[in-house]
Amino acid sequence: MSELIVIGYDDHAVAKKAFKAVQQLRDDHVLDLNGLAVVSVDEEGETHVDTPARSEEVALSATAGALWGMVFGMLILTPGIGVVGAALGGLIGKLNQMGVDGRFRKKVQELLEPGSAAVVVMASKITEDRFATVMEPFGGTVLKTSLPEESERELAEQLAGPGAAETAA
């Protein structure tokens, strides 16, 4: 099971400090990251995404990488789009089944007003008390949902497309 945590901040500088704190928590084995980003929205409403530098990059399996990219895109990069095509509709349906429903996505999008920022964390293991203690000084608005392992697998299979399992074997 992965935890999806989005922490919203009114100040980009605070979000960047919190982002670095999450990287340190990863290095201290407080959490196992599947994905990490800091998202900022400038005064013009333009979205900017920073992920760990290549030298510090989170090692992701193909499945985790596909999941992270899809979940991140659905939460952050495609606010307000209508369902386009059956494949995207299926992915949105799977996210809803996983607990990442429209209400959660709307809350995330509300955090990302112009001039704000958020740290987005997807972790397969997290020591909650240590994470909370380290992150508390940064404040912020915390949104969290769980992604069950079985649902993650099903979503990864759906992302891979038909016949991917046969070619991988």
Sequence and secondary structure as in RCSB ss.txt:
>XXXX:A:sequence
MSELIVIGYDDHAVAKKAFKAVQQLRDDHVLDLNGLAVVSVDEEGETHVDTPARSEEVALSATAGALWGMVFGML
ILTPGIGVVGAALGGLIGKLNQMGVDGRFRKKVQELLEPGSAAVVVMASKITEDRFATVMEPFGGTVLKTSLPEE
SERELAEQLAGPGAAETAA
>XXXX:A:secstr
 EEEEEEEES HHHHHHHHHHHHHHHHTTSEEEEEEEEEEE TT  EEEE   GGG     HHHHHHHHHHHIII
IISTT    HHHHHHHHHHHHHTT  HHHHHHHHHH  TT EEEEEEEEEE HHHHHHHHGGG  EEEEEEE HH
HHHHHHHHHH TTHHHHH 
